[in-house]
Amino acid sequence: MLRSSRLFTLLALLLLGGSSFSGCGYIRYLIPLNPMAKSATTPPTHAGWNTIVKQYVNERGLVNYRGLRADSLALNAYLQDLAAHMPSKGWTDNDRLAYWINAYNAFTVQLIIRNYPVKSIKDLGGDKIFVNTPWDKHFIHLGEEAYSLNDIEHRIIRKQFKDNRIHLALVCAAMSCPRLRNEAYTGPNLNAQLDDQGRDFLNNPTKNKLTPPDKPQVSSIFNFYPKDFTKNGSKSVQEFINRYAETKIKPDATLSYLTYNWALNEQ
């Protein structure tokens, strides 16, 4: 009887854990990760990713997955370069954050082209019993470990870097996601790139409807991670929005959230 009770408790906890995600497969990971290279390395140039996105991603952030699938060797070479240049203690915070943002976006693209054609990343499922999402697949091989997209987003980026702009740079291959930038993120340019992502995302009427200013309809990303947007110099979601919005909303605006469009961000 005691064994049965313990088994029931374990199953209940697993089910609760599996139901606690939203957005990009969000799970409240409690254990942070901080993978580092064992020997000193310099940051990669990300030139491989830069070439790929310039060729296969347009100004709207839409991806030519069909074309990229036929040129997958270039993507694989870039991912191997990431595996060979893991972050080390000698890197700046911006170099490390740029590395992980590029890794998240590039491995997401790899996941799509491996399963292409597909209508939505959410159709891919996962490899777990209770948490069956594509964000929990451990298909990302960096160094000697295998990671999931959730590991990178929640256990590395959100744990190590208290910068709420990352939510406007990580792209889950969906139409409601921020624009997939058609240039690689790099440490020296990171702040300017993230600010540009903020302006692009907040002023895109397909992602955020900022009028009327007292009752705007904004991206569900702000509902997925509300506490994150009260950090990094912002006291509220409204204040973060107004940092980049051309049309300002009221500081006490009542926010409603647009339905997230999970259709593939395909050209």
C-alpha positions as CSV (number, residue, x, y, z in Angstrom):
1,M,0.0,0.0,0.0
2,L,2.9,2.4,0.9
3,R,4.6,1.6,-2.4
4,S,1.4,2.3,-4.3
5,S,1.0,5.6,-2.5
6,R,4.6,6.6,-3.3
7,L,4.2,5.7,-7.0
8,F,0.9,7.7,-7.2
9,T,2.7,10.7,-5.7
10,L,5.6,10.4,-8.2
11,L,3.2,10.2,-11.1
12,A,1.2,13.2,-9.9
13,L,4.4,15.3,-9.6
14,L,5.5,14.3,-13.1
15,L,2.1,15.2,-14.5
16,L,2.2,18.5,-12.7
17,G,5.6,19.2,-14.1
18,G,4.4,18.3,-17.6
19,S,1.5,20.6,-17.3
20,S,3.5,23.6,-16.2
21,F,4.8,24.7,-19.5
22,S,3.6,27.3,-22.0
23,G,5.1,29.4,-24.8
24,C,8.3,27.8,-26.0
25,G,7.8,24.6,-24.1
26,Y,8.4,26.5,-20.8
27,I,9.2,24.3,-17.8
28,R,10.3,25.7,-14.5
29,Y,13.6,24.0,-14.3
30,L,15.1,24.2,-10.9
31,I,18.7,23.1,-11.6
32,P,20.8,25.6,-13.6
33,L,23.4,24.5,-16.1
34,N,26.7,26.2,-16.8
35,P,28.6,24.2,-19.4
36,M,32.1,25.4,-20.0
37,A,35.0,24.3,-22.2
38,K,37.6,22.3,-20.4
39,S,40.4,24.2,-22.1
40,A,40.6,27.8,-23.1
41,T,38.9,28.7,-26.4
42,T,38.1,31.8,-28.2
43,P,34.5,32.6,-29.2
44,P,33.4,31.4,-32.6
45,T,32.9,34.1,-35.2
46,H,29.5,32.7,-36.0
47,A,30.3,33.3,-39.7
48,G,28.7,30.0,-40.7
49,W,25.4,31.0,-39.2
50,N,25.7,34.5,-40.6
51,T,26.0,33.1,-44.1
52,I,23.1,30.7,-43.7
53,V,20.6,33.2,-42.4
54,K,21.6,35.8,-44.9
55,Q,20.8,33.3,-47.7
56,Y,17.8,31.5,-46.3
57,V,16.0,34.1,-44.0
58,N,14.3,37.2,-45.4
59,E,13.9,40.6,-43.8
60,R,10.6,39.5,-42.1
61,G,12.4,36.6,-40.4
62,L,10.8,33.9,-42.5
63,V,12.8,30.9,-43.4
64,N,13.3,29.0,-46.7
65,Y,13.3,25.6,-45.0
66,R,13.1,23.8,-48.3
67,G,16.2,25.4,-49.6
68,L,18.1,25.1,-46.4
69,R,17.2,21.4,-46.1
70,A,19.0,20.9,-49.5
71,D,22.0,22.8,-48.1
72,S,22.0,21.1,-44.6
73,L,25.8,20.4,-44.7
74,A,26.4,24.1,-44.1
75,L,24.2,24.1,-41.1
76,N,25.8,20.9,-39.8
77,A,29.3,22.4,-40.2
78,Y,28.2,25.5,-38.1
79,L,26.7,23.3,-35.4
80,Q,30.0,21.3,-35.2
81,D,31.8,24.6,-34.9
82,L,29.7,25.5,-31.9
83,A,30.4,22.1,-30.4
84,A,34.2,22.7,-30.8
85,H,34.0,26.2,-29.3
86,M,32.1,25.9,-26.0
87,P,32.1,29.0,-23.8
88,S,34.9,29.4,-21.4
89,K,35.6,31.6,-18.4
90,G,37.7,34.0,-20.5
91,W,34.7,35.0,-22.6
92,T,32.7,38.1,-21.9
93,D,29.0,37.8,-20.8
94,N,27.9,39.1,-24.2
95,D,30.1,36.6,-26.1
96,R,28.5,33.8,-24.0
97,L,25.0,35.0,-24.4
98,A,25.4,35.5,-28.2
99,Y,26.7,31.9,-28.4
100,W,23.6,30.5,-26.6
101,I,21.1,32.5,-28.6
102,N,22.7,31.5,-31.9
103,A,22.8,27.9,-30.7
104,Y,19.2,27.9,-29.7
105,N,18.0,29.3,-33.0
106,A,20.3,27.2,-35.2
107,F,19.4,23.9,-33.5
108,T,15.7,24.8,-33.7
109,V,16.2,25.2,-37.5
110,Q,18.0,21.9,-37.6
111,L,15.0,20.2,-35.8
112,I,12.6,21.6,-38.4
113,I,14.6,20.6,-41.5
114,R,15.2,17.1,-40.0
115,N,11.4,16.7,-39.9
116,Y,10.4,18.9,-42.9
117,P,7.8,19.2,-44.3
118,V,5.9,20.1,-41.1
119,K,3.2,22.6,-40.4
120,S,4.2,23.5,-36.9
121,I,7.0,22.6,-34.5
122,K,4.4,21.6,-32.0
123,D,3.5,18.7,-34.3
124,L,6.9,17.1,-33.7
125,G,6.2,15.9,-30.1
126,G,9.0,14.8,-27.9
127,D,10.8,11.7,-26.5
128,K,9.4,11.8,-22.9
129,I,6.4,10.0,-21.4
130,F,4.8,12.9,-19.5
131,V,6.5,16.0,-21.0
132,N,6.1,15.2,-24.6
133,T,7.3,18.4,-26.3
134,P,9.9,19.0,-29.0
135,W,11.6,21.4,-26.6
136,D,12.6,18.5,-24.3
137,K,14.3,16.3,-26.9
138,H,18.0,15.9,-26.0
139,F,19.2,16.2,-29.6
140,I,21.7,19.0,-29.1
141,H,25.3,17.7,-28.8
142,L,27.7,20.2,-27.5
143,G,31.0,19.1,-25.9
144,E,30.4,15.8,-24.2
145,E,26.8,16.4,-23.3
146,A,23.4,16.3,-24.9
147,Y,21.0,19.2,-24.3
148,S,17.4,20.1,-25.1
149,L,16.1,23.5,-26.3
150,N,14.6,23.9,-22.8
151,D,17.9,23.3,-21.3
152,I,19.4,26.1,-23.3
153,E,16.6,28.5,-22.7
154,H,15.6,27.9,-19.1
155,R,18.5,26.2,-17.4
156,I,21.3,28.2,-19.1
157,I,20.1,31.5,-20.6
158,R,17.4,32.5,-18.1
159,K,19.4,31.3,-15.2
160,Q,22.7,32.9,-16.1
161,F,21.7,36.1,-17.9
162,K,19.2,38.5,-16.4
163,D,18.3,40.1,-19.6
164,N,14.6,40.1,-20.6
165,R,15.5,41.0,-24.2
166,I,16.4,37.4,-24.8
167,H,12.7,36.6,-25.3
168,L,12.8,38.8,-28.4
169,A,15.8,36.9,-29.8
170,L,15.0,33.2,-29.2
171,V,12.9,31.9,-32.0
172,C,10.7,28.8,-31.8
173,A,10.1,28.5,-35.5
174,A,6.5,29.9,-35.2
175,M,4.8,32.9,-36.9
176,S,4.1,34.6,-33.5
177,C,7.8,34.3,-32.5
178,P,10.0,37.3,-32.9
179,R,11.8,37.7,-36.2
180,L,14.6,35.3,-36.8
181,R,17.4,37.7,-37.4
182,N,19.2,37.3,-40.8
183,E,22.5,37.9,-39.2
184,A,24.3,36.1,-36.4
185,Y,24.4,37.6,-32.9
186,T,27.9,38.5,-31.8
187,G,29.3,39.6,-28.5
188,P,30.5,43.1,-29.6
189,N,27.2,43.9,-31.4
190,L,24.8,42.1,-29.0
191,N,23.3,45.1,-27.1
192,A,22.5,46.9,-30.4
193,Q,21.1,43.8,-31.9
194,L,18.8,43.0,-28.9
195,D,17.6,46.6,-28.8
196,D,16.8,46.4,-32.6
197,Q,14.9,43.2,-32.0
198,G,12.9,45.0,-29.3
199,R,12.0,47.8,-31.7
200,D,11.1,45.4,-34.5
201,F,9.0,43.2,-32.3
202,L,7.0,45.8,-30.4
203,N,6.2,47.9,-33.4
204,N,5.1,45.0,-35.6
205,P,1.2,45.2,-35.7
206,T,1.0,41.4,-36.4
207,K,2.8,40.7,-33.1
208,N,1.5,43.6,-30.9
209,K,-1.5,45.9,-31.2
210,L,-0.7,48.9,-29.0
211,T,-3.9,50.9,-29.5
212,P,-6.0,51.8,-27.6
213,P,-3.2,52.7,-25.2
214,D,-5.2,51.8,-22.2
215,K,-6.2,48.3,-23.5
216,P,-3.5,47.1,-25.9
217,Q,-3.4,43.5,-27.2
218,V,0.2,42.3,-26.9
219,S,2.1,39.1,-27.6
220,S,1.5,36.1,-25.4
221,I,5.3,36.1,-24.8
222,F,4.6,38.8,-22.1
223,N,2.1,36.4,-20.5
224,F,4.4,33.4,-20.7
225,Y,7.2,35.2,-18.8
226,P,5.7,38.1,-16.9
227,K,8.2,38.1,-14.1
228,D,11.1,38.3,-16.5
229,F,9.9,41.6,-17.8
230,T,10.0,43.2,-14.4
231,K,13.8,42.8,-14.4
232,N,16.7,44.3,-16.3
233,G,15.7,47.9,-15.7
234,S,11.9,47.4,-16.2
235,K,9.5,47.6,-13.3
236,S,6.5,46.2,-15.3
237,V,5.6,44.7,-18.7
238,Q,4.1,48.0,-19.6
239,E,7.4,49.8,-18.9
240,F,9.3,47.3,-21.0
241,I,6.9,47.7,-23.9
242,N,7.3,51.5,-23.8
243,R,11.0,51.2,-23.9
244,Y,10.7,50.2,-27.6
245,A,7.2,51.1,-28.7
246,E,6.7,54.0,-31.0
247,T,3.1,54.2,-29.8
248,K,3.3,54.3,-26.0
249,I,0.8,52.5,-23.9
250,K,-0.4,53.8,-20.5
251,P,1.7,52.7,-17.5
252,D,-1.4,51.1,-15.9
253,A,-2.8,49.7,-19.2
254,T,-4.9,46.6,-19.0
255,L,-3.1,44.0,-21.1
256,S,-4.8,41.3,-23.1
257,Y,-2.8,38.7,-25.1
258,L,-3.0,37.7,-28.7
259,T,-3.5,34.1,-29.5
260,Y,-0.1,32.6,-30.3
261,N,0.2,31.4,-33.9
262,W,2.3,28.2,-34.0
263,A,2.3,27.9,-37.7
264,L,5.8,27.4,-39.2
265,N,7.7,30.7,-39.8
266,E,8.2,29.6,-43.4
267,Q,8.6,31.8,-46.5
